[in-house]
C-alpha cells in the first residue's frame, strides 16, 4: 500500500513528465512566433521569462538547431559586437508551420473548453 | 579565457565526438553562458560563470539533447531482445549438450561454435554462449531499427515465460500440512541414508544383509557419491522445514533459489564422476557405456529443470512488489 506522501510524489513525477511532453511542442510554436523578429538564444530566454514562461536553456539551443535543419528557421552569426551571437529568423516554411500549429492549438483549446463546460 | 567555462565546454565536446557541427554548438553555448553571467552578475568572473554553468546542466545531459532521438533498438523490439535471446540460447544449449555427450565440436557458421567440451568446461562456457546470443540478437534488432522499415517479428511463447512468472500464492493450511509431511519423509530418508553411511561407508548396496553386505559402488567413489546424495537430501529437508515456518513468500523464494544453486553444484560434481571406475560389480563395457550416456543425459535434463526453476525464483525475488 502506498502512503499519501508516496502517492503525492508519484503524482508530482507524473505531472512533471506530462508537462515536459506538452512543453516540447509548445516551445516550438513559441519559437516560430517570436522569431518573426530576429533574435538570438539568450534574448529569447529573457523574452519568454518576461512573459512568465521559464525555458530550460539547454533545451532551447538543440531545438533551434533542429528547426534550422528542417528549414523552418534560419541562423546567422554576427561577429561585430563584443561577443559573437547567432541570430535566428523564421523562414517562409516556418511561417506556414507556425500557422498550422496555431490552428491545431486553437482547435485543442476549443475542445478542452467545450468538454470542461459540459461537466 | 575562463578556465572553468573551457573545461565545461571540453566535457560537452567529448560527448559530441564525431559530430561535424560540434564547434558551432560549443560557440553558441559559450556565448550564452558569458552573456548570462554578465547580465546577471556584472563583469564576468569564475564565480559568476560557475553559477551559470551549474544552472545550464551536466555536460552529458546537455550533449544528449543534441543527439538524435532514434533509439538503438526500437521500443517495439525491446521486448523481443530477451525473448529471442532466450530462444537462441535454448538452441545453443541443445548443441552444447550434444557437443558434450558426443564429444565433438559443432559449427553452424556464423552463429554457433561449440568446441569439444567436458561437462565442467561446458558449464563455464554457458555465460559466454549467452552473451554471444544476446549480442547477435541485439545486432539484428539494431539493423532492423536503423533500417526504419516496418517488420512484424513473431512473438514466440515458451514453457517458462518470464513475463508470466507469478508470485506463489499464500499458503493454505492443507499446503502447509503437505509441506510438513514432505519434510517428515525427507527427514526419515536422510536419517536412513546417514545410518547406512555410518555403517557401510556407502548408501548404494546390492545386498542389505548385515553379515554379508555387497556394495554397488567401489569404496572411494561410493563414499563420494553417497555424501553428495546425503547432502542433497539434508538440504531438501532443511529447505522444507524452513518453508513450513517461513513467515514471508520472499523467504520461500530465497530457500528455493539457494536449494537450486546447491543442487546444480552437486549435479556438476556427480557429472564429474568417472564411470569406468565406479561400479564394484561386473558390468559389460557396452552396457556400462549405455548407463553412462543415460545417466549423463538424465542429470543434464534435471540440471536444466533446476536451472529453469532457479531463473523463475530469481525473477520473483527481483520484483520489489513481492516483499510487500
Contacts between the chains, C-beta under 8 A, distances in Angstrom:
chain1	res1	chain2	res2	distance
A	1	B	324	7.8
A	40	B	31	7.8
A	41	B	28	6.6
A	41	B	31	7.8
A	41	B	32	5.4
A	42	B	31	7.7
A	42	B	32	5.2
A	42	B	35	4.8
A	42	B	36	6.0
A	42	B	39	7.7
A	46	B	39	8.0
A	56	B	57	7.7
A	57	B	32	6.3
A	57	B	36	7.7
A	57	B	55	7.7
A	57	B	56	5.9
A	58	B	56	5.6
A	58	B	57	4.5
A	58	B	61	7.1
A	58	B	62	4.8
A	58	B	65	5.9
A	59	B	65	6.2
A	61	B	25	7.4
A	61	B	28	5.7
A	61	B	29	6.8
A	61	B	32	7.2
A	61	B	65	8.0
A	62	B	65	4.2
A	62	B	66	4.8
A	65	B	21	7.4
A	65	B	25	7.2
A	65	B	66	6.7
A	83	B	31	5.6
A	83	B	34	5.9
A	83	B	35	6.8
A	84	B	27	6.6
A	84	B	31	5.9
A	85	B	31	5.7
A	85	B	35	7.8
A	86	B	27	7.8
A	86	B	28	5.5
A	86	B	31	7.3
